[in-house]
Amino acid sequence: MTDHRWAWAEIDLSAIDYNIRTFKQLLKPDTLFMAVLKGNGYGHGAERVAFTALMAGANRFGVATVDEALALRAAGITAPIQILSEPPVTAITDLLDADITCTVTTPEFLNSLSGEAMLRQKTARYHLKINTGMNRIGIRPSDAASFLIEAATLPALQLEGVFTHFATADQINDWDAQNQLELFEHAIELIRGAGIDPGIVHAANTAATILMPESHFDMVRVGIGIYGLHPSHDTYGKINLDPAMTIKAKAFLVKPIALGEGVGYGLTYQAFERVDIATLSLGYADGVPRCASNAMSLLVRGKRVDQVGRVCMDQLMVAVPEDLGIRAGEEFVLVGEQGSERIFLDELAEKAGTINYELACDFGLRLERVYI
Ligand SMILES: *Cc1c(COP(=O)(O)O)cnc(C)c1O
């Protein structure tokens, strides 16, 4: 690796490979696997994850934005890529040129898609999103069949799939998730009843893939799980996953401070004995949650040590017992394994009052990624 900066995210691609293969064991042999790569692959780097996912048996990819989709095409990914919400109408020509599959939720978008596809003498594949209760995007289940009957009159379109998304699948035996599932199944029946083939029927995110096998239908859409992270406490013990991301930094300065001296902005930490302070080039611009200042642990020489003082934009400080004799250049782990100790991203997320999803994305913003 280039030594421009002493902080980096190590991404273990073999863990991602293992996680996808593990998920595929939960599926029937003909169930498709969509690897969800939005948020730059949940901070893991979408392109490298995409190639690993294909080798592990992923069939398709899901992204959030037009640019995420185009970047994957530019990187040489030829597998189907779906934008998981309706993109801006102004992006349609670029999407058709790059053969990106759209999610559709409004007749206006579908009309434009049809018109542009006809001009280009192409067939635009799309998936209809049905809102079964999350109330984020999608059309009502009762409107799905009539929407598709209308859509069938438009040229240059192919309905490739129909899907929904769960709000509460991460809670075991959840009534709302069951209710969403029933509404979705009913909508699919109405679509079929109207003589329309819904194509690829899909609903399950990571949590539902693990906890609700009856929701697998023709394809599952797995995001957080392929990175080795759990969507909630309820999936622990149900599947064995291997976290792919490790956050590491080398101390670039270690110095002793005396009893009573403070550390960082606001001097929110004060030494109660002589202690060594190690400064790492990791800060909130790298994704370290500032709100967890003074509450985080790191690993050095396989031991837990305390982060002290407020996290700065580009640096944070760690108190290390004098007898460890830590020197500049020593490697610290903020998330991951060192020796026999391990800090899970979930532990850090809990201290920051958020979820592993958010922290993983944030660690993808500035840190250099090193693939192993
Ligand atoms: C993000 C997303 C997923 C993946 O969710 P995970 O909980 O990370 O598995 C699946 N489907 C849609 C529509 C999404 O937006």
The ligand as an ORCA input file, in Angstrom:
! r2SCAN-3c Opt
* xyz 0 1
  C     -30.983     -1.229      0.761
  C     -32.017     -2.098      0.195
  C     -31.932     -3.489      0.311
  C     -30.849     -4.171      1.124
  O     -31.135     -4.031      2.502
  P     -30.225     -4.782      3.587
  O     -30.968     -4.606      4.866
  O     -28.920     -4.068      3.605
  O     -30.104     -6.180      3.146
  C     -32.880     -4.265     -0.325
  N     -33.881     -3.679     -1.034
  C     -34.012     -2.342     -1.152
  C     -35.143     -1.789     -1.932
  C     -33.093     -1.518     -0.535
  O     -33.222     -0.188     -0.651
*
